């Protein structure tokens, strides 16, 4: 059997490992970041680049409310369809669980949000007669889709005190299209989901 001294030594090691992680978030419950994001919409085969802002508010040492807003300007969006030059706005709110270390916080997050497609002016290649339109034509008139995200990332301290941070994230963005449209395979569908890759990186400050 282990002696009391051995147990005390083991406990000291564990406490010593946890203390730096606790000190990193204690008194600094908010982290704000701004940077860039790229989103690949699988059903449209469109890749978007935008500006992203995030805010984390810690409600416990390892749990935070995570919010993000990303604007994809139309001038940055090149598409081979009628959606060329369409602006998009992505919003998100959820929970983030983090495993804090002295310089790096590894985290996973889950939440819900929306993806708004701006109205295109005069998509001339879309049919005017009453038929099952393509998804691209349906989105060209303006649409807001329900989304959910499941992902993870890291917040890396760029200075010893840990206030200046580098944040990187990757997520599976689940987008629900509710209109009756013809999918990329030509088959009509309604209320279907697609998986899409969302990547982002930014510089932030921990308060």
BELSUL-V52751 format. One line per field, one symbol per residue. phi: phi as a letter, one per 30 degrees, with the letter a starting at -180 (. if undefined). burial: b if it has 9 or more other ideal C-beta (glycine too) atoms within 8 Angstrom, else e. Layout:
phi=???
burial=???
This chain:
phi=.dddddddddddddddddedddddcdibdbbcbbabbbbcdddchcccbbcbbbbccdcadcbbdcbbbbccdddcccbccddeiddbbccabacbcbcdbebbccbbbbababbccddddhdddcdcddbddddedddddjabcdbbbbaaabccdcbediddbccbbbacccccccddbddddiddabiccbcbcbbabacbbcc
burial=eeeeeebeeeeeeeeeeeebbbebbeebbbbbbbbbbbbbbbbbebebbbbbbbbbebeebebbbbbbbbbbbbebbebebbbbbbbbbbbbbbbbbbebbeebbbbebebbbbbbbbebeebeebeeeeeebbbbbbbbbbbebebbbebbbbbbbeeeebbbbbbbbbbbbbbbbeeebbbeeeeebeeeebebbbbbbbbbbbe
